[in-house]
Amino acid sequence: LAERAATLGQRLDAAVAWEDLPEAAAPGSLAAVVGVSGGEPVTLDLVADGPHAVVIGVTGSGKSELLTTWILGMCRSRSPREVSFLLVDFKGGRTFDALAALPHVTGVLTDLDEERALRAVESLRAEIRHRERVLEAAGARDVAEAGDALARLVIVVDEYAALVSVHPGLHDLFADIAARGRALGMHLVLASQRAAGAFRDGVLANAPLRIALRVTDAADSRAILGQDDAARLPGTPATRGTALIRCAADAGPRTV
């Protein structure tokens, strides 16, 4: 009965407005409140829960709004000296328009200017080498030991599957960032409509923070959460923005 009670009759929280979300200021972290669960704020932290995250959800499930909320939450109580963002939108170019003016955002790249976007993403190889040199000069093992020598860099890609399908060579670049990002202060948030064919093992192995909004294929839900629940989320307008979030230490996903 206890097991059934944990899964039956759950009430989904109503949509929550940005101004109703509290701040999550924690020195040395990237903690941000992204929503509510059972009426209580839910905080995600790419430092403690990451270093990287993958997000899946079909069109209309609320994926872009989640990414916008999360980015704003990380900017909210931090200066550009603490965290900066590279935003890549490969599904039409409008997801991050409202964020382009933030001082934390170093660039918004879209498939509408594919050549420029590709050059900027490729330049991340140079960023890796730069950060390695800064840490070596500071005698630091990681970005936390380097004090304020390096700001954390968060790379957010909306429709990651489209990016790597057009440029499959980028699989290796993102796998390299995923493997070395924790020490270098480089964090990935990779979002896609589907998991199949998008995320290779090298990325998933280093992305313990998993988020699934509604998907239509149970296999996608299992690939990200280890269970079918995201395929069972309702597709009604009232439940848009409902997500299942699983961190490395969680026994199962939370509904947010």
Stockholm file with secondary structure:
# STOCKHOLM 1.0

chainA/1-256         LAERAATLGQRLDAAVAWEDLPEAAAPGSLAAVVGVSGGEPVTLDLVADGPHAVVIGVTGSGKSELLTTWILGMCRSRSPREVSFLLVDFKGGRTFDALAALPHVTGVLTDLDEERALRAVESLRAEIRHRERVLEAAGARDVAEAGDALARLVIVVDEYAALVSVHPGLHDLFADIAARGRALGMHLVLASQRAAGAFRDGVLANAPLRIALRVTDAADSRAILGQDDAARLPGTPATRGTALIRCAADAGPRTV
#=GR chainA/1-256 SS CHHHHTTSSCCCCCCCCGGGSCCCCCTTSCEEEEEEETTEEEEEETTTTCSCEEEECCTTSSHHHHHHHHHHHHHHTCCTTTEEEEEEECSSSCTTGGGTTSTTEEEEEEGGGHHHHHHHHHTHHHHHHHHHHHHHHHTCSSTTTTTTSSCEEEEEEESHHHHHHHCTTHHHHHHHHHHHHHHHTEEEEEEESCSTTTCCHHHHTTCCEEEECCCSCHHHHHHHHSSSGGGGSCCSGGGTTCCEEECTTCSSCEEC
#=GC SS_cons         CHHHHTTSSCCCCCCCCGGGSCCCCCTTSCEEEEEEETTEEEEEETTTTCSCEEEECCTTSSHHHHHHHHHHHHHHTCCTTTEEEEEEECSSSCTTGGGTTSTTEEEEEEGGGHHHHHHHHHTHHHHHHHHHHHHHHHTCSSTTTTTTSSCEEEEEEESHHHHHHHCTTHHHHHHHHHHHHHHHTEEEEEEESCSTTTCCHHHHTTCCEEEECCCSCHHHHHHHHSSSGGGGSCCSGGGTTCCEEECTTCSSCEEC
//
